[in-house]
Amino acid sequence: MRRSKVDGEKLLASLGDRLAEIRGRITPDADMSKVTWFRTGGPAEILFQPADEDDLAAFLKVLPEEIPVLPVGIGSNLLVRDGGIPGVVIRLSAKGFGKAEQVSQTRLAAGAVCPDKHLAALALESGIGGFEFYHGIPGAVGGALRMNAGANGTETKDRVVEIHALDRRGEKHVLSNADMGYAYRHSSAPAELIFTRAIFEGEAKGKDEIRKAMDDVQHHRETVQPVREKTGGSTFKNPDGTSAWKVIDAAGCRGLTVGGAQMSPMHCNFMINTGQASGYELEYLGETVRARVLEHSGIRLHWEIKRIGLFADGHVVQEFLGLLV
């Protein structure tokens, strides 16, 4: 579905009585700057927050297939373009999808919007080791499943056992670790799947040992990352054999600014909104960094932050997207 602008009221009216039995919250022309950690971006044509998994399934079953659907999690590594997002944005609620619980001596279950830090905290409380790395990841379980989030030498693929999801038609699926096709910051699970919950496995470990590892993770984050800024976490994936921040720094991009967007002087693989940056300024900055790194070192950086939506009128996509993508 290709269009130049979004119109949530019109789209909602076109659905008529299809959504009469839906229990979740439906908001046309929803302000996505209130959802993303960058605090910028255009509106979602329709934002749907389902009450629970059955409500989400019912919604997807009655939604016409030609209307695009996009899940966004808690918005921690998301850059929304200024023209907004056509179709329906799915944002799972904490009440329906945020619970985490211990299900066996070494297993935990968590909903897709359970923050990674909460999962790590439950592991500590349960005496289950192997989840300390999640204490330093600013996101939620759904995003971790999709992109194989990791830190400190451990990745999601090392802990996840079973994933529950819904497809675009509202049908439920259960996937194994092998079904996800995990690689570095990547899974090959079908893009249409909306993850709802997962089961993870760790190993029995003393709470003092777990707590120390979590404290080390937190100390590292606070001393080298701009955790109190409006940011989306790591901007680019690490290239083979080196770190993204090293090649960005070598290309002279530490502290580089475009309007209100800046590559953090503290950690130059973190992009921050210093005040009122637009989505376009943030993305233009990122593409400028990619171009300078390619010219300086021959390394082609790949975005880790997910960029979605339409460009606002007057923004020329070819100015930067045509250069490297």
N, C-alpha and C positions, 0 to 999 in steps of 0.2 A: 504494500500500500504506500504509494508515493504522494506526498503532499508538501506544500510549502509552509503550512502553519497548522496549529492544532486548535480545535474548537470542541471542548469537552461537553458543553451543554447540548450542542447539536448531535454529537455522537451518542450521548446518553438518551436523548429523545428518540433517536432512531431505533433504540433497543426496545422501546415500548414496554410491554408487560413481561418480557422475558425474565427480568430480574426480580419479579414480585416475591419469590420465595427465598431470596438470598438474605441471610442474616447479618452479614458483614457490612462494613462501612464503605460507601461508594461516594467519591468526591470528584466532581468534574473540575478541570482546570486547576489542579492542585499544585501549590507552590512547592517545587522540589528543593528550593534553597533551604527549606526548613527540615529537609530529610537528609541531605548529604553533609558530610563533615567539612567539605569545602565551603558550604553555606553560599552557594551560587547556582545558577542554572535556570532554565525556563520551566514552564508548567508541564505536568503530566496531563495528557488529554483526559484520562480518567485514572484515578488512584483507587484501587480496591484493597481493603484490609479485611481478609476473611476471618470469620469467627473461629474456625477450626478446619481440620483437613476435609471433613465432609462438606462443609460450606464451600471451600475452595473447589472441590470436585464438582459440586452442583453448579457453581458459577461457570466453570470451564465448559461443562456439558452444554449449557444454553448459549454461550457466547459464540456468535458467528465466526467460522474459521478464518475468514478474511481479515478479521481484526487482530492486529499484532498484540502479543502479550510479552511482558518483560518483568521478571522478578528482580528486586533491587536489594534485598537484605536490609541491613541497617545503614547503608550508604557510606561505609567507611573508606572504600577505595573506588569511589564512583565520581566521575566528572560528567555533569549534565550540561549539554550545549544550550545556548541561550534561546534557541527557537522552540524548545520544549520537546516532549516525547509523544509521538503519535500512538494511538491505541490505548491499551490498558497496562498500567504499571501495577504489579502485584507487590504489596508490602505486607509480609506476614506479621501478625500481632504477637507481642510478647505473651499475652494471656493464652493464646491458642497454640503457639509454637516455640515458646521460650523456656519450657521446663527442662531441667536436667535431673537425673536420678541414678542411683547405683542399682544395677540389676543383677549383679553377681559379685563374687569376691574380687574379681579383677575387671569387671565390665561396667561401663557407664552408658546411659542413653541420653541423648540431648536433642531438643527441637532445633530447627534450622536457624532461629533467631536468638538462640542462647548465645550470649557473648563468649568468645573464646576464653576470656579471663574467668568467667563464672564456671566453665567446665574445668579449668585448672584448679579453681578453688574447691570444687566438689571432689576432685581427685585427691587433693590434700586432705580434706576432711575424711575421705574414705580410706586413706592409706594406700592409694594406688599411684605408682610411679609411672613416668613416661609422658605425662601431660604438662610438665613444667614449661615447655616451650610456648604453649598457648597463653601463658601469663603475659607474654610480651607482644602478642599479636592483636592489633586494634580492629577486630572484626567479629563476625559471628560464625557459627558452625556451617551455615549454608554456603557462605563464601569460601570458607576453608575447604569444604568438600569439592566445590567447583574448580578452584584454582590450586588445589593441593598445597595449601598454605603451610609454611614451615619456618623454623628459626632454630638457631643453636644446634644444628646438625640433625634435627628431627623434622619429619614432614607428616602431614595428615595421613598419607598412604601407609605410614608405619603404625598407625593406631586404629584406623577405621576398619570395621568388620562388615557392616551391613548398612545400606542406605535405602530409605523409603522416599518415593517421589511420585509425582503426578505428571502425566503427559498433557499435551495441549487439549486433548479430548476429555480430560478429567478421569482417565483410567489410572489406577494405582499400580505401582511397580516396586519391586524389592530387588536391589542390586547388590552384588558382592563387591569386594575390593577389586577383584580381577576385572569385573565388568566396567569399572571406571576408567581403565586405560591410563593410569597415572604416569606422569613424567614431571620434570621440574616445572613447578608453577603452572601445571596444566592437567586437565583430565579430558578424555575423549568421549565422555558421556554425552548423549544427544543434547543439543543446546535447548531443545524444547522442554526438557525435564525441569520441574520445580521441586527441589529437595525440601522435604518436610521434617525429617528426623533421621538420626543415625545412631548406630551402636558402635562403641569403641572399646578396645581392650588394652590394658596396661599390665603392670606387674606389681605384686605386693612389695611395698617399700616403707621404711620408717618415715613417720611424719616429719621428724626433725631434718632428715636428709632432703625430703621434698621441699620443705619450707626454705632451706638454705639455697637450693637451686632456683626457686622462684624469686627469692630476694636478689640473687645474683642477676637474674634476667631483668628485674625491675631497675636495679642500679645501673645496669648497662644502658637501658632505654633512656633513663632520665639524664645520663651524662653525655650521650652522643646523639640523641634524636630530639627534634623539636616537638615534644609531646603536648605542649600547651598551646600550639598554634592550630590554625584552621588548615588542616592538611589531609592528604589521602593515603599516608604511609609511603612505602617505597614507590617511586614513580616508574622506574624501569626495572626489568628483570636483569639479573647479573649475567653478563656475557660469559662464555666458556673461558675458564682459566683466569678470570679476574673479577673485580667487583665493579658495579655500575658507578659507584661514587668515585672510584679512582680514575676512571676514564673521563668522567664529567669534570672532575677537578683538574686533570691534566689539560683539558681543552679550555680551561679558563672560565668555566661556567658556575663556579661557586659564588653565590650571591647575585647571580644574573637576574635582572628584572625585566618584565614587560608589563607596563601599567601597574596594577596592584598585585601582580603575580611575581613570585620570587623563588629561585632555587635556594633553599635554606643555607645560610652561612655556616650553620652548625653541622648539618649533614646534607651534602649537596645532591643526594638522590631523593630528597624530600622536597616536594613543591608545596609552597604555602600561599594562602590568600592573606596578604598583609592588611587588608581592610575591605575594599569593595571591588575586588577583582571580578571580572566577568568570566564566564566559562571560556569564551574565545581567547582572552588574555592568557589564561592558564594553559590552554591547549597550544596556543602560538608559542608560548615559552617552551613547552615541552618539545615541540617540533624544532625550535631553534637550537635547543640543546642537542637533539639527535643529529641535526645537520653539522653542528660544530664538532661533535665527537667523531662523526664519520670522516669529516675532512682532516681532523687532527691525527686520528689513529687507525682509520679504516674499519672501525668497529661499528656495526649497525645495532643500535639499542632498540629493544622492543618494549612497548608499554606494558607495565604491570597494572596500572590503573585502567579501569574500564571506562571508555568514553561512549556516551549514548546520546541519542536525540538529534534534532535538526539544528543547522546553523541559522542564526537570525538573518533577516534580510540585510543585504549590504556587506556581509562577510564573504569574502572570496575564498572558497575552499582551496583552490589551486595555489594560493599564496604559500601554503606550507604543507598541505597534505599530499600534493602531487610530487613533492620532492623526494620523499623517502618511502612512503608506504608501498 
